[in-house]
Amino acid sequence: MEPLLKTSVKKDTPSKRLQNWRTTHRNFSRKTARRTCQPGAVNFSAGWFAQGHTVRLLFHSMNRGKLTVNKSEKYPLLPSLNLRKQLYLGSSNWLTMSNDMERFLNLTLSLIHPELFQSGLLMLKKLRELESTRDIALKWQSIYTGVAIISNRRTPSHRDSKGRPEWFDTLVNYCGHGNKPRLLIKDLGLNLKYSSGTVVSFCGSILEHEVKSRGNGNRVCFAHFMQESVRKRLEVPPAGWVYQSAYVSD
């Protein structure tokens, strides 16, 4: 993964001094004798819209003033470029090596957010049926439509905008000796120990969150997310809120 991670980090230029915080070099730690993992942040998906493309809705005026909505097929769903290109062998290896982890996370999601699990399962099924996404989707094990690998980056306070308020994002954190990160969920006033092997699922679209890291060891996060634009294109019903009643039998 090192070549992909390395090219993902962007330096500020005179014409664009404020880069996206997710990839600007200012938020990444340099490699050292103890921090050996290549800094970077790379997104993967079995099927999404290319960067800058969104699903456009065309509104047509009908008889008697009625309106109907027709989805434009101008932009097809495609796997992320780093999975389509054969030269990115590290991506193919990652798909295989992460199978056990992804299956574990799928089972976890089926317990904590059953509706989202079923929605993601249906989206993956449809991606495996589309000609444009079938080959990669058959290898893709996660219920989530996207996974970001984030290596040795400081994550400032933010909310994520691609999903829905009711959905859970799932973060998997790994860190080496000498690194003591904390996960801050500001809207809830939480300052949580974020030790290696921690899995956290929460509503990233509405809860402002931040990761602070102390020490000089490695830290790598696997961030799992859903995209509302993909759900709409696949015409899958949205998962709703999780209620206590889902865990209480009559």
Secondary structure, DSSP 8 states (H G I E B T S, - for coil): -HHHHHHH-B--BTTB-S--TTTBGGGB----SS--S--EEEEEESSB--TT----EEEEE-GGG-EEEEE--SS--B--HHHH-TT-HHHHHHHHHTHHHHHHHHHHHHHH-HHHHHHHHHHHHHHTTSTTTHHHHHH---SSSEEEEEESB-EEEE---SS-TT--EEEEEEE-TTB--EEEEGGGTEEEE--TTEEEEE-TTTS-EEEE--BSS-EEEEEEE--HHHHHHHT--------GGGG---
